[in-house]
């Protein structure tokens, strides 16, 4: 397809034909409203093999291969269509204790941007690094030095979780066909490329066949012109028309030996043969040349007849010639996603100001609670039976009158024992519960919600077994009340969700709740 050039004087091709899936080799990226395109690069040899498989109507599958190398998990590639995902990691090597070397980086990053992301994570306290050296020259080489006491494996996982050592790429294969955008998987793009290559090879063979037949035609015509001494007939001619007519007359007995009709242009070309060529004409060499052309014509016709086989051989020759220069650079693997909360270094401390109702890792003048990281959440339980979870910060409000403030990790649910009075002078309730899914900043009621509710006991435990404790509920003396204390065994309560209202312990007024010493607990438990 041709179009007018910029000044309209010439014609230029709209597109240049390519006999190889170049789009899939180099990849492409573009931005358009609703038509963002991101086609990832693939390996040369694998694309050649896939083209051959496509021509043979066999199944195939191709995965990205990035020039920077690295390790890729393409299990969710989705054939390069929207919704797919490829996770790419840097190749990190352990040089020695507390010394890591990054030799390959993820696609879309540079050595400089990778170093910047590590430094940023270090400043945020997510990764601990003592020094970074970028020794990149022809090849990437980034030295990461870790501080003393750092676990190397955990540091590597933290680099994957918090820096550009691991990136997630979302492909979206979008191409233009017949002046319209189409979303096609890379397999379909490759099939169409293989089919296009076959058609282009067909056109090349047809052009080659035409050129060979033209060479054979004129060489045969030239041989007749010289061998039959037709050129001698024009020696006495005085006009151009007479020359042309004599040549036509001289060739007429031999026109049946040719494969196509002779044209006036052919006659004109005969008049342009130099005397030197006529004098040195070798009939044997001319016959050899014609036989060579006939062999080439026959071979070209065979290739056209077996076009698919010819296309496969063409791809095989391409791989043999260039394949050794294009090995796969990116290692394909599958790896689990690194949970940031599991590898983050807890190098900060959670502080609480109970009087003002604030908590955070920057309040170093207040009461220290526990070690924490900047990825954690804070959970706070108030005296009136409410609970809230907030994102940890330098300083954040958690509410006043809290009984318990600690770090909250959803993936490590703890067990809580709780005793509360339902309203002023109401029943005393007990419950054992866990906190799972929550919404940050939302205030949750752990009781029945009666005004005047007050928590008498709240304890936190790592698991259900540790929460199997016995507490003593001391009742206020009252008329006809003989037993003024109740031993409450939390092992008798099932662990439920935070919304459970609990079981009734007593209807009498409670003075206080105390924990029974461990030895006495064991004695009570043994009595059943």
C-alpha angles and dihedrals in degrees: 000000000000133000135185116274122242093276095037094238098107142027124245132185117262091216133007114234115240121196093202133059091256092161091063094045097055100024123217139231130196141162125223135145105281091343105081109161128207117167114174124221119258137199119277097221094045091051091051091051090047091051090052090048090049092052089049089049091241127143118261141169130203130196132193122275117193125207091225091059117215129140120294133196105205097167089117096040092122091202090294094296127136112285094037124115138199121195115205126192133194117245106248121189129194106233095178140315111329092356123108128180123203110206102164127037133202122269113272095027134096131211089253096049091046092053090048092053091051092049091048092051089048091053090050091052094243095114128027113220127163097191142354124204120190105204094165115149121139089344131033115264120164119172116208116193117199126208121252115281094026118138106235096209092050090047091053091050090048090052089054092047102045107024140051089268082102123034132176117223123198111203123206113182109205124162137173117246124171089354091303131103116245132185107225132167117243090249091058091044089053093048090053090047091051090049090048090050089054091052093047091050088051090053091048091051091048091050090047091049091051091049092048092049090049090051091049091047096052094039089053091046091049091049091053091045092055103032094047090045093234088152089068090066093067097055094093097039115116101188135050092238090054091052092052092047093050092050091050090050093048093049097044097090091053102043091100089066091066128084098225139023119283114242133202088254089059090053091050090052090053090057089056094061109116123236090237091061091048092050093049096041112140114200093197093053090046091054091048091051092050092049089051090052091048091052091050091048091051092048092048091051090050090051090051090050091050097036098153092051090048091051091051091051089048091055091045090053090049091053093046091052101043106012097093090060094056111056119165109273102183118069114224114222142141121241136169120252111260111242104227093209092055097054102033112114113243096219098139130077127229113230127191132201101196094182096057096030099240133130136178147122095266098059096092095160093062134074115302115227109175146317116287145167130229090252094064133101128224122230120199129187117199129209092249092060101263128132134196137178121210135177112259116251141159087278127353135169115247101168132264131273096038122173096193133019121177145136115289121212115179093201090055104048114191128208120244128200115205138180120184142168112240101228128319109331092350131135122302112241131193130197141169115210149156130224114226124153115021140164115234118247091013118128112228124197112220094186137054089279096242113157112255094030113158131191113230099179135017126168133170124218134182094230144355094270093056090049092061093103133140121228130186119234110206113207126208112252113260138170113285090003105133103172111052097180136055125198106218118198111200090197086078091063122081117233107250139167125287092260094063110115096211138228128295114260100176143335093220126095115270123219099190145325124234135181116247116232114262095247091053090046090056090049093050091046092051091054088054 
